[in-house]
Amino acid sequence: MSTQQYSFINQAEAVPDTTNMRFGIVVTEWNNDITDKLLEGAVNTLHAHGVDDSNITVSRVPGCFELIFGASQLAKHGYVDAIIAIGCVIKGDTPHFDYICQAATQGIAQLNTTGSIPVIFGVLTVNNHQQAEERAGGTLGNKGDEFAITAIKMIDYAWQLQK
C-alpha cells in the first residue's frame, strides 16, 4: 500500500472539490417546517462548495418510511453520485416513533451496504419540536449543512476507491 494512494483517509477537515459531483436529495413532507430548513441548509452548503443547481435533484416523499423507496429509486434512475435522505421524526405518545426510526435506519443502512452510491442519513430523531428547531437552523446550527458535507466527502471517498 502506498501512502499516497490512501492519503484521502487522513483529510478529515478538508472538503473535496465538487467538480462533476451530482447530488440527489429526498426530503419528507412530514414535519416540513423542519425538513424544509434542513433542505435549505444542505442546498446552501452545496452551493457554497461550488455545486450548481443543475447538479442537485430534489424530490419529496410523504414521510420517513418512504425515504427508503425514494432514495432507492433516485439511486436507480436519478443519475446522482450520492443521496441525502432528509426527514424528521418527533417522539410522541405511541411506539410509532420507534418503528419509523428503526425502519428508516435499517432501510438506509441496507441501501448503503447493497447499493453503489452513498445514501446519507439525514433524519432527525428528536424528543420534541424544540429539539428539531435547534438542529434546523437554531442554536445547534443546521444539520443540513453537515449532511451536505458528508455527501461531498462520501462521493470523494467512493471516487478515490475507483482510482
Backbone as a printed PyTorch tensor [residue, N CA C, xyz], in Angstrom:
tensor([[[  0.8380,  -1.1910,   0.0000],
         [  0.0000,   0.0000,   0.0000],
         [  0.8750,   1.2450,   0.0000]],

        [[  0.5980,   2.1050,  -0.9280],
         [  1.3490,   3.3540,  -0.9300],
         [  0.6070,   4.3860,  -0.0920]],

        [[  1.3430,   5.2480,   0.5680],
         [  0.7380,   6.2840,   1.3970],
         [ -0.0930,   7.2320,   0.5440]],

        [[  0.3870,   7.5590,  -0.6350],
         [ -0.3270,   8.4920,  -1.4950],
         [ -1.6640,   7.9050,  -1.9470]],

        [[ -1.7030,   6.6300,  -2.2380],
         [ -2.9280,   6.0050,  -2.6980],
         [ -4.0430,   6.1400,  -1.6630]],

        [[ -3.6950,   6.0860,  -0.4000],
         [ -4.7010,   6.1430,   0.6460],
         [ -4.6600,   7.4600,   1.4280]],

        [[ -4.1280,   8.4980,   0.8480],
         [ -4.0000,   9.7690,   1.5510],
         [ -5.3420,  10.4060,   1.8600]],

        [[ -6.3950,  10.0690,   1.0970],
         [ -7.7010,  10.6660,   1.3370],
         [ -8.2490,  10.2960,   2.7070]],

        [[ -7.8100,   9.2340,   3.2970],
         [ -8.3020,   8.7850,   4.5930],
         [ -7.9560,   9.7860,   5.6880]],

        [[ -6.8460,  10.5060,   5.5540],
         [ -6.3770,  11.4010,   6.5990],
         [ -6.8300,  12.8490,   6.4300]],

        [[ -7.6640,  13.1380,   5.4820],
         [ -8.0770,  14.5130,   5.2180],
         [ -9.4060,  14.8290,   5.8970]],

        [[ -9.4360,  14.7280,   7.2090],
         [-10.6840,  14.8620,   7.9590],
         [-11.3310,  16.2360,   7.8230]],

        [[-10.5550,  17.2760,   7.7770],
         [-11.1220,  18.6200,   7.7520],
         [-11.3250,  19.1740,   6.3440]],

        [[-10.6560,  18.6350,   5.3670],
         [-10.7330,  19.1590,   4.0080],
         [-12.0660,  18.7940,   3.3630]],

        [[-12.6340,  19.7470,   2.6270],
         [-13.8210,  19.4770,   1.8360],
         [-13.3560,  19.2970,   0.3960]],

        [[-13.6020,  18.1310,  -0.1740],
         [-13.1170,  17.8520,  -1.5220],
         [-13.7280,  18.7680,  -2.5790]],

        [[-13.0740,  18.8080,  -3.7150],
         [-13.5570,  19.5310,  -4.8840],
         [-14.8460,  18.8800,  -5.3650]],

        [[-15.8640,  19.6700,  -5.6350],
         [-17.1620,  19.1330,  -6.0300],
         [-17.3700,  19.1070,  -7.5420]],

        [[-16.3420,  19.4170,  -8.3150],
         [-16.4770,  19.4230,  -9.7640],
         [-17.0280,  18.0800, -10.2390]],

        [[-18.0710,  18.1340, -11.0210],
         [-18.7350,  16.9690, -11.6170],
         [-19.5260,  16.1150, -10.6300]],

        [[-19.6390,  16.5340,  -9.3750],
         [-20.4500,  15.7650,  -8.4190],
         [-21.9300,  16.0990,  -8.6150]],

        [[-22.7590,  15.0490,  -8.5520],
         [-24.2050,  15.1990,  -8.7030],
         [-24.8910,  14.6560,  -7.4540]],

        [[-25.8190,  15.4250,  -6.9280],
         [-26.4490,  15.1090,  -5.6500],
         [-27.9490,  14.9290,  -5.8100]],

        [[-28.4710,  13.9190,  -5.1550],
         [-29.9050,  13.7500,  -5.0310],
         [-30.2880,  14.0060,  -3.5830]],

        [[-31.3790,  14.6990,  -3.3950],
         [-31.8870,  14.9360,  -2.0420],
         [-33.3380,  14.4790,  -2.0230]],

        [[-33.6410,  13.5500,  -1.1300],
         [-35.0120,  13.1070,  -0.9150],
         [-35.4280,  13.6610,   0.4410]],

        [[-36.5050,  14.4220,   0.4550],
         [-36.9150,  15.1090,   1.6840],
         [-38.3840,  14.8220,   1.9730]],

        [[-38.6940,  14.6570,   3.2510],
         [-40.0700,  14.3340,   3.6370],
         [-40.9540,  15.5730,   3.6850]],

        [[-42.2280,  15.3410,   3.3820],
         [-43.2480,  16.3820,   3.5410],
         [-43.6660,  16.4920,   5.0050]],

        [[-43.6010,  15.3580,   5.7240],
         [-43.9880,  15.3390,   7.1370],
         [-42.9950,  16.1810,   7.9280]],

        [[-43.4780,  17.0020,   8.8260],
         [-42.6580,  17.9390,   9.6010],
         [-41.8690,  18.8680,   8.6740]],

        [[-42.5450,  19.3240,   7.6110],
         [-41.8500,  20.1280,   6.6030],
         [-41.3770,  21.4800,   7.1290]],

        [[-41.9030,  21.9600,   8.2320],
         [-41.3600,  23.1950,   8.7940],
         [-39.9100,  22.9830,   9.2330]],

        [[-39.5550,  21.7460,   9.5610],
         [-38.1830,  21.3950,   9.9250],
         [-37.4090,  20.9180,   8.6930]],

        [[-38.0040,  19.9910,   7.9410],
         [-37.2650,  19.3980,   6.8170],
         [-36.9560,  20.4150,   5.7260]],

        [[-37.8160,  21.4050,   5.5470],
         [-37.5210,  22.4460,   4.5490],
         [-36.2880,  23.2630,   4.9560]],

        [[-36.1330,  23.4940,   6.2510],
         [-34.9500,  24.2210,   6.7310],
         [-33.6930,  23.3690,   6.5790]],

        [[-33.8080,  22.0670,   6.8250],
         [-32.6620,  21.1700,   6.6210],
         [-32.2930,  21.1150,   5.1450]],

        [[-33.3010,  21.0490,   4.2850],
         [-33.0660,  21.0680,   2.8450],
         [-32.3590,  22.3480,   2.4340]],

        [[-32.8400,  23.4790,   2.9280],
         [-32.2150,  24.7680,   2.6150],
         [-30.7520,  24.7880,   3.0600]],

        [[-30.4850,  24.2810,   4.2480],
         [-29.1080,  24.2250,   4.7340],
         [-28.2310,  23.3670,   3.8510]],

        [[-28.7410,  22.2070,   3.4410],
         [-27.9650,  21.3090,   2.5820],
         [-27.6910,  21.9480,   1.2270]],

        [[-28.7120,  22.5170,   0.6140],
         [-28.5380,  23.1280,  -0.7070],
         [-27.5990,  24.3340,  -0.6240]],

        [[-27.7650,  25.1600,   0.3960],
         [-26.8740,  26.3210,   0.5490],
         [-25.4200,  25.8900,   0.7250]],

        [[-25.1980,  24.8240,   1.4640],
         [-23.8290,  24.3220,   1.6650],
         [-23.2690,  23.7610,   0.3700]],

        [[-24.0760,  23.0310,  -0.3800],
         [-23.6160,  22.5330,  -1.6810],
         [-23.2490,  23.7010,  -2.5920]],

        [[-24.1020,  24.7280,  -2.6370],
         [-23.7960,  25.9170,  -3.4380],
         [-22.4920,  26.5780,  -2.9760]],

        [[-22.3060,  26.6730,  -1.6670],
         [-21.1040,  27.3110,  -1.1280],
         [-19.8340,  26.5650,  -1.5180]],

        [[-19.9880,  25.2930,  -1.8370],
         [-18.8320,  24.4840,  -2.2470],
         [-18.7880,  24.2720,  -3.7550]],

        [[-19.5200,  25.1220,  -4.4820],
         [-19.3950,  25.1500,  -5.9350],
         [-20.3280,  24.2590,  -6.7180]],

        [[-21.3270,  23.6650,  -6.0830],
         [-22.2630,  22.7970,  -6.8040],
         [-23.3540,  23.6560,  -7.4360]],

        [[-23.5660,  23.4680,  -8.7250],
         [-24.5810,  24.1980,  -9.4770],
         [-25.9510,  23.5420,  -9.2730]],

        [[-27.0070,  24.3420,  -9.3670],
         [-28.3650,  23.8010,  -9.2330],
         [-28.6300,  22.6460, -10.1980]],

        [[-28.0050,  22.6850, -11.3670],
         [-28.2340,  21.6230, -12.3500],
         [-27.6820,  20.2720, -11.8820]],

        [[-26.8550,  20.2720, -10.8510],
         [-26.2940,  19.0350, -10.3010],
         [-26.9380,  18.6420,  -8.9660]],

        [[-28.0960,  19.2530,  -8.6850],
         [-28.8500,  18.9230,  -7.4730],
         [-30.2740,  18.5630,  -7.8760]],

        [[-30.6940,  17.3520,  -7.5390],
         [-32.0580,  16.8950,  -7.8000],
         [-32.7590,  16.7360,  -6.4600]],

        [[-33.8900,  17.4150,  -6.2970],
         [-34.6560,  17.3340,  -5.0560],
         [-35.9860,  16.6580,  -5.3540]],

        [[-36.3230,  15.6670,  -4.5490],
         [-37.6360,  15.0390,  -4.6600],
         [-38.2280,  14.8930,  -3.2680]],

        [[-39.5530,  14.8620,  -3.2230],
         [-40.2500,  14.8020,  -1.9380],
         [-41.0330,  13.5040,  -1.8140]],

        [[-41.0620,  13.0090,  -0.5930],
         [-41.8600,  11.8240,  -0.2470],
         [-42.6830,  12.1690,   0.9890]],

        [[-43.7720,  11.4350,   1.2400],
         [-44.6330,  11.8040,   2.3680],
         [-43.9530,  11.7820,   3.7310]],

        [[-43.2530,  10.6920,   4.0760],
         [-42.6770,  10.5820,   5.4100],
         [-41.3670,   9.8410,   5.4160]],

        [[-40.8510,   9.6170,   6.6090],
         [-39.5240,   8.9890,   6.7510],
         [-39.4860,   7.5520,   6.2580]],

        [[-40.5420,   6.8050,   6.4550],
         [-40.5530,   5.4340,   5.9530],
         [-40.3840,   5.4320,   4.4330]],

        [[-40.9740,   6.3870,   3.7730],
         [-40.9230,   6.4730,   2.3130],
         [-39.5740,   6.9610,   1.7880]],

        [[-38.7260,   7.4760,   2.6740],
         [-37.3780,   7.8740,   2.2560],
         [-36.6220,   6.7030,   1.6380]],

        [[-36.8740,   5.5070,   2.1510],
         [-36.1530,   4.3210,   1.6710],
         [-36.4680,   4.0840,   0.1950]],

        [[-37.7350,   4.0410,  -0.1550],
         [-38.1140,   3.8410,  -1.5510],
         [-37.6490,   5.0140,  -2.4050]],

        [[-37.8730,   6.2320,  -1.9170],
         [-37.4610,   7.4100,  -2.6820],
         [-35.9760,   7.4070,  -2.9870]],

        [[-35.1710,   7.0900,  -1.9870],
         [-33.7180,   7.0600,  -2.1940],
         [-33.3230,   5.9200,  -3.1220]],

        [[-33.9690,   4.7580,  -2.9790],
         [-33.6060,   3.6250,  -3.8430],
         [-33.9450,   3.9140,  -5.2950]],

        [[-35.0660,   4.5660,  -5.5340],
         [-35.4430,   4.8770,  -6.9060],
         [-34.5750,   5.9870,  -7.4900]],

        [[-34.2280,   6.9530,  -6.6730],
         [-33.3400,   8.0130,  -7.1500],
         [-31.9680,   7.4500,  -7.4810]],

        [[-31.4990,   6.5180,  -6.6730],
         [-30.2110,   5.8740,  -6.9520],
         [-30.2810,   5.0890,  -8.2610]],

        [[-31.4100,   4.4680,  -8.4850],
         [-31.5880,   3.6330,  -9.6730],
         [-31.7660,   4.4630, -10.9410]],

        [[-32.4620,   5.5820, -10.8480],
         [-32.8460,   6.3410, -12.0360],
         [-32.3490,   7.7860, -12.0630]],

        [[-31.7570,   8.2500, -10.9860],
         [-31.5140,   9.6730, -10.8540],
         [-30.2050,  10.2100, -11.3610]],

        [[-29.2930,   9.3360, -11.7850],
         [-28.0060,   9.8110, -12.2890],
         [-27.3200,  10.7390, -11.2960]],

        [[-27.2720,  10.2930, -10.0390],
         [-26.6180,  11.0600,  -8.9880],
         [-25.4800,  10.2370,  -8.3980]],

        [[-24.5500,  10.9220,  -7.7400],
         [-23.3900,  10.2720,  -7.1350],
         [-23.5670,  10.0020,  -5.6500]],

        [[-24.5060,  10.6720,  -5.0280],
         [-24.8560,  10.4440,  -3.6150],
         [-26.2580,  10.9760,  -3.3830]],

        [[-26.8790,  10.4500,  -2.3520],
         [-28.2240,  10.8820,  -1.9890],
         [-28.2130,  11.3000,  -0.5280]],

        [[-28.8840,  12.4000,  -0.2460],
         [-29.0970,  12.8480,   1.1220],
         [-30.5760,  12.6070,   1.4310]],

        [[-30.8550,  11.7640,   2.4100],
         [-32.2240,  11.4640,   2.8200],
         [-32.5460,  12.3210,   4.0420]],

        [[-33.4450,  13.2830,   3.8660],
         [-33.7570,  14.2510,   4.9220],
         [-35.1560,  14.0130,   5.4690]],

        [[-35.2270,  13.8640,   6.7900],
         [-36.5050,  13.7020,   7.4510],
         [-36.4240,  14.1290,   8.9010]],

        [[-37.5670,  14.1000,   9.5630],
         [-37.6220,  14.4540,  10.9820],
         [-38.7470,  13.6600,  11.6320]],

        [[-38.3860,  12.8920,  12.6570],
         [-39.3690,  12.1310,  13.4230],
         [-39.3320,  12.6620,  14.8540]],

        [[-40.4900,  13.1080,  15.3190],
         [-40.6070,  13.6560,  16.6700],
         [-41.3600,  12.6540,  17.5290]],

        [[-40.7720,  12.3170,  18.6620],
         [-41.3540,  11.2960,  19.5460],
         [-42.7250,  11.7370,  20.0420]],

        [[-43.6390,  10.7990,  20.0260],
         [-44.9870,  11.0490,  20.5370],
         [-45.2970,  10.0920,  21.6730]],

        [[-46.5730,   9.8510,  21.8730],
         [-47.0120,   9.0060,  22.9820],
         [-47.1430,   7.5340,  22.6120]],

        [[-46.9460,   7.2030,  21.3430],
         [-47.1100,   5.8130,  20.9060],
         [-45.7760,   5.2680,  20.4010]],

        [[-45.6810,   3.9670,  20.2010],
         [-44.4330,   3.3740,  19.7140],
         [-44.1620,   3.6410,  18.2230]],

        [[-45.0310,   4.3640,  17.5510],
         [-44.8410,   4.6830,  16.1300],
         [-43.4520,   5.2720,  15.8740]],

        [[-43.0030,   6.1630,  16.7420],
         [-41.6760,   6.7800,  16.6390],
         [-40.5960,   5.7110,  16.5330]],

        [[-40.6400,   4.7220,  17.4170],
         [-39.6230,   3.6670,  17.4380],
         [-39.6270,   2.8640,  16.1500]],

        [[-40.8190,   2.5150,  15.6670],
         [-40.9180,   1.7120,  14.4470],
         [-40.4020,   2.4790,  13.2320]],

        [[-40.7880,   3.7270,  13.1180],
         [-40.3600,   4.5190,  11.9630],
         [-38.8590,   4.7790,  12.0110]],

        [[-38.3330,   5.1390,  13.1620],
         [-36.8830,   5.3780,  13.2810],
         [-36.0950,   4.1170,  12.9590]],

        [[-36.5340,   2.9870,  13.4890],
         [-35.8350,   1.7370,  13.2320],
         [-35.9070,   1.3510,  11.7600]],

        [[-37.0890,   1.4710,  11.1620],
         [-37.2450,   1.1090,   9.7500],
         [-36.4180,   2.0170,   8.8500]],

        [[-36.4570,   3.3190,   9.1020],
         [-35.6880,   4.2580,   8.2730],
         [-34.1970,   3.9870,   8.4080]],

        [[-33.7460,   3.7550,   9.6200],
         [-32.3290,   3.4700,   9.8480],
         [-31.9070,   2.1910,   9.1350]],

        [[-32.6750,   1.1480,   9.2970],
         [-32.3330,  -0.1290,   8.6620],
         [-32.4150,  -0.0400,   7.1420]],

        [[-33.4300,   0.6260,   6.6480],
         [-33.5890,   0.7510,   5.1960],
         [-32.4610,   1.5290,   4.5490]],

        [[-32.0820,   2.6320,   5.1520],
         [-30.9910,   3.4310,   4.5990],
         [-29.6650,   2.7060,   4.7590]],

        [[-29.4920,   2.0020,   5.8740],
         [-28.2760,   1.2000,   6.0420],
         [-28.1910,   0.1220,   4.9620]],

        [[-29.3060,  -0.5030,   4.6570],
         [-29.3070,  -1.5330,   3.6160],
         [-28.9660,  -0.9310,   2.2520]],

        [[-29.4970,   0.2410,   1.9530],
         [-29.1530,   0.8990,   0.6900],
         [-27.6540,   1.1510,   0.6020]],

        [[-27.0410,   1.4880,   1.7280],
         [-25.6040,   1.7400,   1.7420],
         [-24.7870,   0.4690,   1.5710]],

        [[-25.2630,  -0.6210,   2.1050],
         [-24.4860,  -1.8520,   2.0040],
         [-24.7150,  -2.5930,   0.6950]],

        [[-25.8510,  -2.3890,   0.0630],
         [-26.1430,  -3.1150,  -1.1720],
         [-26.0920,  -2.2400,  -2.4200]],

        [[-26.1130,  -0.9340,  -2.2490],
         [-26.1410,  -0.0320,  -3.3980],
         [-24.7580,   0.3420,  -3.8640]],

        [[-24.7470,   1.1340,  -4.9190],
         [-23.4690,   1.5350,  -5.5000],
         [-23.1000,   2.9840,  -5.2090]],

        [[-24.0100,   3.7280,  -4.5530],
         [-23.7010,   5.1160,  -4.1760],
         [-24.0680,   5.3340,  -2.7160]],

        [[-23.3970,   6.2830,  -2.0630],
         [-23.7040,   6.5460,  -0.6560],
         [-25.0630,   7.2240,  -0.4760]],

        [[-25.7530,   6.8190,   0.5820],
         [-27.0010,   7.4530,   0.9880],
         [-26.7730,   7.9990,   2.3890]],

        [[-26.8730,   9.3050,   2.5180],
         [-26.5790,   9.9810,   3.7820],
         [-27.8320,   9.9820,   4.6580]],

        [[-27.6680,   9.5470,   5.8950],
         [-28.7750,   9.5040,   6.8540],
         [-28.9690,  10.8950,   7.4360]],

        [[-29.9350,  11.6060,   6.9040],
         [-30.2260,  12.9630,   7.3510],
         [-31.5590,  13.0480,   8.0620]],

        [[-31.8190,  12.0930,   8.9370],
         [-33.0920,  12.0470,   9.6500],
         [-32.8710,  12.4780,  11.0950]],

        [[-33.5320,  13.5490,  11.4760],
         [-33.5150,  13.9530,  12.8800],
         [-34.4810,  13.0540,  13.6400]],

        [[-34.0340,  12.5150,  14.7510],
         [-34.8990,  11.7230,  15.6370],
         [-34.8480,  12.4040,  16.9970]],

        [[-35.8960,  13.1430,  17.3030],
         [-35.8660,  14.0230,  18.4740],
         [-37.0530,  13.7560,  19.3880]],

        [[-36.9220,  14.2270,  20.6050],
         [-37.9740,  14.0430,  21.5970],
         [-39.0980,  15.0610,  21.4890]],

        [[-38.7950,  16.2490,  20.9390],
         [-39.8190,  17.2880,  20.8480],
         [-39.4790,  18.2670,  19.7230]],

        [[-40.4310,  19.1070,  19.4210],
         [-40.2870,  20.0510,  18.3140],
         [-39.1510,  21.0420,  18.5620]],

        [[-38.9630,  21.4500,  19.7930],
         [-37.8840,  22.3950,  20.1150],
         [-36.5240,  21.8100,  19.7460]],

        [[-36.2980,  20.5400,  20.0540],
         [-35.0270,  19.9070,  19.6900],
         [-34.8380,  19.9020,  18.1740]],

        [[-35.9070,  19.6920,  17.4420],
         [-35.8280,  19.7170,  15.9790],
         [-35.4560,  21.1160,  15.4940]],

        [[-36.1130,  22.1410,  16.0390],
         [-35.8240,  23.5200,  15.6420],
         [-34.3750,  23.8970,  15.9410]],

        [[-33.8580,  23.4350,  17.0790],
         [-32.4740,  23.7330,  17.4490],
         [-31.4860,  23.1720,  16.4310]],

        [[-31.8670,  22.0820,  15.7550],
         [-30.9810,  21.4000,  14.7990],
         [-31.2750,  21.7870,  13.3500]],

        [[-32.2650,  22.6140,  13.1450],
         [-32.6550,  23.0370,  11.7960],
         [-32.4890,  24.5490,  11.6580]],

        [[-31.3250,  25.0290,  12.0500],
         [-31.0360,  26.4460,  11.9420],
         [-31.1150,  27.1950,  13.2570]],

        [[-31.3500,  26.4730,  14.3280],
         [-31.4470,  27.1030,  15.6440],
         [-30.1100,  27.1460,  16.3490]],

        [[-30.1540,  27.0270,  17.6620],
         [-28.9520,  27.1930,  18.4910],
         [-27.8680,  26.1590,  18.2060]],

        [[-28.2310,  25.0130,  17.6540],
         [-27.2430,  23.9760,  17.3570],
         [-26.8470,  23.9540,  15.8800]],

        [[-27.2140,  25.0090,  15.1650],
         [-26.8560,  25.0900,  13.7450],
         [-27.8670,  24.3700,  12.8770]],

        [[-27.4680,  24.1240,  11.6430],
         [-28.3460,  23.4410,  10.7030],
         [-27.6820,  22.1350,  10.2940]],

        [[-28.2590,  21.0260,  10.7150],
         [-27.6970,  19.7130,  10.3860],
         [-27.6940,  19.4610,   8.8860]],

        [[-28.5040,  20.1770,   8.1310],
         [-28.4730,  20.0630,   6.6720],
         [-27.1010,  20.3850,   6.1120]],

        [[-26.3990,  21.3330,   6.7480],
         [-25.0240,  21.6540,   6.3520],
         [-24.1360,  20.4230,   6.4800]],

        [[-24.2530,  19.7350,   7.6070],
         [-23.4410,  18.5430,   7.8550],
         [-23.7820,  17.4180,   6.8820]],

        [[-25.0680,  17.2690,   6.5720],
         [-25.4640,  16.2280,   5.6240],
         [-24.8030,  16.4710,   4.2700]],

        [[-24.7720,  17.7390,   3.8340],
         [-24.1800,  18.0730,   2.5400],
         [-22.6800,  17.8090,   2.5290]],

        [[-21.9850,  18.2070,   3.5820],
         [-20.5340,  17.9640,   3.6600],
         [-20.2600,  16.4650,   3.6640]],

        [[-21.0740,  15.7100,   4.3880],
         [-20.9060,  14.2600,   4.4070],
         [-21.0860,  13.6790,   3.0130]],

        [[-22.0780,  14.1580,   2.2810],
         [-22.3070,  13.6630,   0.9170],
         [-21.1080,  13.9580,   0.0220]],

        [[-20.5780,  15.1700,   0.1080],
         [-19.3990,  15.5310,  -0.6900],
         [-18.2430,  14.5940,  -0.3580]],

        [[-17.9970,  14.4020,   0.9240],
         [-16.8770,  13.5570,   1.3370],
         [-17.0790,  12.0940,   0.9340]],

        [[-18.3070,  11.6240,   0.9650],
         [-18.5490,  10.2270,   0.6030],
         [-18.4330,  10.0000,  -0.9020]],

        [[-18.8290,  10.9820,  -1.6980],
         [-18.6000,  10.8580,  -3.1510],
         [-17.1100,  10.7950,  -3.4050]],

        [[-16.3690,  11.6970,  -2.7930],
         [-14.9150,  11.7110,  -2.9710],
         [-14.3110,  10.3780,  -2.5230]],

        [[-14.7710,   9.8650,  -1.4130],
         [-14.2880,   8.5750,  -0.9120],
         [-14.5180,   7.4770,  -1.9540]],

        [[-15.7310,   7.4110,  -2.4730],
         [-16.0570,   6.3840,  -3.4750],
         [-15.2100,   6.5710,  -4.7320]],

        [[-15.0200,   7.8040,  -5.1520],
         [-14.2260,   8.0690,  -6.3600],
         [-12.7620,   7.7010,  -6.1370]],

        [[-12.2360,   7.9540,  -4.9340],
         [-10.8540,   7.6080,  -4.6450],
         [-10.6420,   6.0940,  -4.7010]],

        [[-11.6230,   5.3460,  -4.2930],
         [-11.5120,   3.8830,  -4.3380],
         [-11.5440,   3.3480,  -5.7690]],

        [[-12.1190,   4.1170,  -6.6800],
         [-12.2090,   3.6900,  -8.0720],
         [-10.9200,   3.9550,  -8.8430]],

        [[-10.0140,   4.7280,  -8.2680],
         [ -8.7730,   5.0730,  -8.9740],
         [ -7.8290,   3.9030,  -9.0210]]])
